[in-house]
Structures are given as C-alpha cells and as structure tokens.
Amino acid sequence: MARQLRFITGIAAIVLVAGAAVGVAVAWRPQIAAIAPPRPDIFDPDIVKRGRDLAAIGNCNTCHTVQGGANYTGGLPVPTPFGTIFSSNITPDAETGIGGWPEEAFVRAMRSGVARDGRHLYPTFPYDHFTNVSDADDRALYAFLMTRQPVHASPPANQLAFPLNYRPLIAGWKLLYLRGGEVPSDPAKGAEWNRGAYLVEGLAHCGACHTPRNALGAERVNAQFAGGEVDNWHAYALNDASHAPVRWTAEALYAYLRHGWHSDHGTARGPMAEVVGNLADVADSDVRAIAVYMADISGAPPPDRKRPADAVAQSASADAAQANTAGAAIYAAACASCHEGNRALPYGGVNLALSTAVASPDPRNLLNIVLSGVGAVAGERSPIMPGFAASIDDAQMVALASYLRAGFGKRPAWNDLDKAVRDARAAQATSVAARDAPADSRQRGTP
C-alpha cells in the first residue's frame, strides 16, 4: 500500500512539474532587443499619411490620450469587471514609450499582444481584432507613431487584484480566445463590402464595444454585434437584434459616421462621438465601406422597421399626444419645441419616435443625453441641445423618460428606472468633474 501511494505521489509530482513546464513554455515570450528611436525623416511621407488615417480608423488617440494630456501619451483608465487598466504611452519616447521598439516588436504587439520586453499585454488593447491587420497597414501605423512628438510619460500602475495582476495568466486567455489570420473575403459581395469587412473586423474593432462579453472578458462569438457596454453607455446592437425604430441603410450609416447625425436616427454621443470625430478626416471610400458592410450585417428588418421614418414618427407622436403622465408636461415645456415641427438645424432635433435611445432596452443613453445635452461641433451644422441636469430632478427625469418610452418608443416600461437615473446622474457628475479637473486628470481625452 505504501509503495502504491509513493508511486501515485510520484506520478502526480511528474504531472504537476510537466504542467508547470508547459505553462511556462506557453506563457514565455522572448525580449526583442531595443533600438535607438528612428529618425522621423527615414519614413516615407505617404506611408506616414496612410498611418495617420489608419490610426483614426482605429480610434487610437481616444484610448491613448487623457483629458488635457498630449496625444498618445497613455494613462487613460479603462475600467473592467476585473479592475482598472491604464493605457500605455505609444509616442516614440525611448524610456516610457515605444521609441526603442523595432517594427518587429510593434507588429508582435499588434498580432500577439506581447510587448517588446516579452510581457503579455492585457486584451483591453484589442489585439484580438488587430490580428487581422495587414503587414502594409502595420508598417504604416508604425511609421505614423514613430513620427509623433516623443513625450516622457509613464501611466499609473494597473489596479488589479492577485492573481489577475500576474501577466503570464494572459497566455491562457489567448489560448482560449486569440485567433490569428486575415478576415475572410467574399468575392460575391464586391470590393467595397470586403474593404468594410477588413476595417470593421480589424482596425476599427467595432465589435469590441458592440458585442457582449463572457465571464472572462472575451467577446461572445455567438452574439457578434448584439450590443455591449462602454464608459457608462450602452453600445447598441448592430445586427438583426437592433432596436432602431427604422432600419439602418448604408446611406444612413455613412451620413451618421461622417457627420455624427442622421435625421432618422439621431446624434452620436458618448464614445461614439469620439469615433465620428476621428473618422472626420478619413477618406470617404473607407467610411462608405464600413457603412456598406455594417448595413449588410444588420440583416433584413422585421416588419415593424420596414415602415418609412415619417410613418413611424406620425404614429408614435399620435400615441404620445394621448398619453396622460407627469412627463407629458415636462416634454411639452422642455422638449417639444425642438423635437417636433420643422425647425432647421442646429435647433431642430430628431423626432423621438425615431430615436434608438428611446426604443432601446437600456435607458442609459437617453438619460445621459438629457442630463448632459449635445454640444456644438465646430464646422458642422449638427443638432445642439442643452443639458438638463441642473433643472430636472430625479423624479422628473423618471417621469419624462417613462413618458417618452411609452408614448414614442411604444415599448414596455424600463425596469428600475429610478436606479438608472441615479446612476446616470452620478456618472454625469463624474464626467463634469473630470472635464474641469487639471490637465493630469486620468480621464478620456477629446479626439
């Protein structure tokens, strides 16, 4: 019996040692030797310009710039269910940025999520999408970043509890969820659709916000574009689960992405406004390609979304006029003059029967917009709206949102709306405090 026990114990020890060795082999990545920061003039200006456009499509500055800070210097806090991760400095500073990275190291980070020194990068950096980026585009991005102004700036330490702060564990996450390779093309769809697929599934990483995640923080492959969460906003479903009262078309998506506004859908706010801001200088052909691909992804509309926008608006407005709630008076006093009638931009607002925020199963976006308003955009004739955080209390917000939901959205009442209003107001107060804070505040910067 003792001999058998020793034998079993020995086998178990061998298995454990072998498992540990395999784990180390899987997790370990070699360091790539540092280089002297390359001179900006060695890069082809045309490739740098292309890299600038790609960085805009990838929304790189939004995640790597803090409020009041220099572009691409990192330090932005990214809240996750596991703790807060701070984005890195990607300027060509030799000590705190990527100035010492050869192109090989940059490509490895994009494709495998591994830093130059061999550390695994947390997947808040969406390398699960960047695996799809071509060699030429990686080269252009590298050229663009290496010609930025180097800034010496170190991000704060990540706020993760053990064992999540142990980076080798990320290797296990990658084994489960990181898949390499190019985005499959479909010749039957045409060049524009395929270009859109490449951008959406790669650099634009739209699914990173618009796809729900599983318990380990990975995108749920069976629910791509079914809606997600980001920065106290709900990223709407973009597939056939969309709650938009009127179906998105390629033309509507193009206008929305190009101008941040469409009369049948409303205004881009929150993180989506930053995406639109970055796309402002991107070539029309790329923005149209994204729109064509995403319109196709949305699938065939259900019967209630086949009606034209004016029919939807007239039907819902009639229902709202018959409603008799406390919110009706607030709507009449504060909202109707802009959201009804034919007021020209920037004072005219979307008919709320067409608003996805009103029709969505999540009230946060509507509440955020009512509290914060819609600011003017320089050089654009887009809608503006005052914020009502100081003039409407929580009970009035609940009454107004309930009225809009029933009268214009024609959907079941939102659950626990009182809590949603309190949470939205707290998030709005935090956002205002960050906006007014000194330049080193660790908040999202403007695009």
C-alpha positions, -999 to 999 in steps of 0.1 A, spaced: 0 0 0 28 24 9 46 15 -23 14 23 -43 10 56 -25 46 66 -33 40 56 -69 8 77 -72 25 106 -54 54 104 -78 32 103 -109 13 133 -95 45 152 -90 57 145 -125 23 156 -139 25 189 -119 61 196 -130 52 188 -166 21 210 -164 42 239 -149 68 234 -176 41 235 -203 26 266 -187 59 284 -186 66 274 -223 32 288 -233 35 320 -213 71 329 -220 79 352 -249 114 364 -257 125 400 -254 132 418 -286 164 440 -285 158 477 -282 169 501 -309 177 538 -309 145 557 -318 144 560 -356 147 595 -371 113 607 -384 128 616 -418 135 580 -427 98 572 -432 80 578 -465 56 607 -460 29 589 -480 32 559 -457 30 582 -426 -1 599 -440 -17 565 -446 -8 555 -410 -25 587 -397 -57 576 -414 -54 541 -401 -48 554 -365 -80 575 -369 -100 544 -380 -85 525 -351 -95 553 -327 -60 551 -312 -58 586 -298 -91 582 -278 -77 553 -257 -41 565 -255 -48 602 -246 -60 616 -213 -81 647 -207 -57 677 -212 -27 654 -220 -6 652 -251 -18 628 -278 -8 591 -275 9 595 -241 -14 569 -224 -26 568 -188 -63 566 -197 -81 544 -171 -100 516 -187 -125 501 -162 -132 464 -165 -150 439 -143 -116 428 -131 -101 462 -121 -87 493 -139 -61 491 -166 -42 522 -178 -34 526 -214 3 528 -225 24 556 -239 28 550 -276 48 581 -285 84 574 -297 99 583 -263 128 559 -257 121 553 -219 84 555 -214 70 550 -249 78 528 -279 108 547 -292 130 517 -286 107 493 -304 118 480 -338 90 474 -363 92 436 -355 82 444 -318 53 466 -329 39 440 -352 42 413 -325 22 436 -301 -5 441 -327 -7 404 -337 0 386 -304 -4 412 -276 32 409 -264 53 440 -255 89 444 -267 102 431 -234 81 399 -236 53 409 -212 18 399 -222 -5 428 -228 -40 429 -214 -67 425 -240 -81 459 -233 -57 466 -261 -78 449 -288 -52 427 -304 -79 401 -308 -90 424 -337 -56 437 -347 -45 402 -357 -65 409 -389 -44 440 -398 -22 435 -429 16 438 -429 14 470 -450 -10 487 -426 10 477 -396 40 492 -413 21 525 -419 9 526 -383 44 521 -371 57 549 -393 30 573 -381 36 567 -344 73 569 -348 70 604 -363 49 617 -334 64 640 -308 81 619 -282 67 626 -247 82 612 -214 51 600 -195 45 568 -175 10 556 -169 -1 547 -134 2 511 -122 -28 489 -131 -53 483 -103 -58 446 -105 -60 421 -76 -39 389 -75 -38 367 -95 -52 389 -123 -21 412 -120 1 382 -129 6 387 -166 15 351 -176 -21 342 -170 -30 362 -201 -13 334 -221 -42 311 -210 -67 337 -221 -50 339 -255 -51 301 -259 -88 303 -255 -97 333 -275 -70 347 -296 -73 337 -332 -49 349 -360 -54 352 -397 -69 375 -422 -106 384 -425 -122 360 -450 -132 378 -482 -164 372 -502 -160 379 -539 -197 378 -543 -202 408 -521 -179 432 -540 -147 452 -532 -165 478 -511 -181 452 -488 -148 434 -484 -129 465 -476 -156 473 -450 -152 438 -435 -115 442 -432 -118 475 -414 -147 466 -391 -133 433 -381 -97 446 -378 -85 481 -370 -119 497 -364 -126 469 -339 -163 478 -338 -172 445 -320 -150 455 -291 -178 478 -280 -209 465 -297 -205 428 -287 -214 414 -253 -186 397 -233 -184 365 -214 -173 360 -178 -136 361 -189 -140 393 -208 -139 379 -243 -164 388 -270 -192 362 -272 -187 347 -307 -224 337 -309 -236 372 -302 -214 394 -325 -227 430 -327 -256 422 -303 -248 452 -281 -222 459 -254 -212 483 -226 -186 511 -226 -180 540 -203 -215 541 -188 -231 540 -222 -249 512 -240 -233 504 -274 -263 495 -295 -268 462 -313 -258 465 -349 -270 431 -361 -306 420 -367 -312 425 -330 -310 462 -334 -338 482 -317 -336 511 -341 -372 520 -350 -362 525 -386 -337 502 -403 -302 515 -408 -293 517 -445 -258 521 -459 -265 557 -468 -278 565 -434 -248 548 -417 -224 567 -440 -241 601 -431 -240 592 -394 -204 581 -394 -193 611 -415 -214 638 -397 -224 623 -364 -260 628 -371 -289 614 -392 -325 627 -392 -339 591 -390 -317 580 -361 -303 609 -341 -269 621 -328 -237 603 -319 -229 608 -283 -205 594 -257 -178 571 -271 -195 570 -304 -190 608 -308 -153 602 -304 -154 576 -332 -171 600 -355 -146 627 -346 -117 605 -356 -134 595 -389 -139 631 -399 -106 632 -419 -107 596 -431 -112 590 -468 -149 588 -480 -142 554 -496 -132 539 -462 -162 554 -443 -186 542 -471 -170 507 -470 -176 505 -432 -212 516 -438 -219 491 -466 -205 462 -445 -224 471 -413 -257 477 -432 -254 442 -446 -246 428 -411 -278 443 -398 -298 418 -419 -334 420 -430 -356 443 -409 -386 429 -390 -420 442 -402 -421 470 -376 -390 485 -391 -400 484 -427 -422 515 -425 -407 548 -436 -395 571 -410 -423 597 -414 -450 570 -409 -432 558 -377 -429 593 -364 -466 602 -371 -479 570 -354 -458 574 -323 -465 611 -320 -502 604 -320 -498 579 -292 -477 603 -272 -503 631 -276 -529 608 -260 -507 599 -231 -515 615 -197 -485 612 -175 -465 636 -153 -438 635 -180 -461 650 -206 -459 685 -191 -421 683 -189 -419 672 -225 -442 700 -237 -422 726 -218 -386 715 -224 -385 692 -255 -414 696 -279 -403 729 -294 -371 713 -308 -382 677 -313 -415 685 -331 -421 707 -362 -396 717 -388 -371 738 -370 -339 740 -390 -306 727 -377 -289 732 -353 -321 738 -333 -342 710 -347 -340 676 -330 -348 641 -341 -384 631 -338 -382 609 -307 -402 582 -323 -371 575 -344 -346 575 -315 -329 543 -307 -322 557 -273 -359 557 -266 -366 523 -282 -335 506 -266 -340 481 -238 -314 501 -218 -323 537 -208 -288 549 -201 -281 566 -234 -313 586 -232 -307 596 -196 -271 606 -204 -282 628 -233 -310 645 -213 -286 652 -184 -255 663 -204 -271 677 -236 -255 678 -271 -227 703 -276 -220 722 -308 -194 707 -331 -171 732 -348 -176 735 -385 -207 712 -385 -244 720 -389 -254 693 -364 -281 694 -337 -274 711 -303 -292 705 -271 -289 720 -236 -283 696 -207 -310 694 -180 -290 680 -151 -294 712 -131 -330 719 -140 -347 685 -137 -346 664 -105 -346 626 -104 -383 623 -100 -389 645 -130 -363 625 -150 -381 593 -142 -414 608 -153 -400 622 -185 -382 590 -195 -413 569 -187 -434 592 -209 -410 591 -238 -407 553 -236 -445 547 -236 -455 575 -260 -427 575 -285 -409 542 -280 -441 522 -277 -421 496 -257 -426 481 -222 -415 503 -193 -379 501 -183 -371 482 -151 -357 500 -121 -357 534 -138 -352 552 -105 -318 535 -101 -308 541 -137 -315 578 -132 -294 579 -101 -265 561 -117 -267 583 -148 -266 615 -127 -236 602 -107 -218 593 -139 -226 628 -153 -213 645 -122 -181 625 -125 -177 635 -162 -182 672 -153 -156 669 -125 -131 653 -149 -137 680 -176 -130 707 -151 -100 689 -134 -63 699 -141 -46 686 -172 -32 655 -155 -67 641 -148 -68 605 -158 -99 607 -180 -107 602 -216 -94 630 -239 -111 646 -268 -105 632 -302 
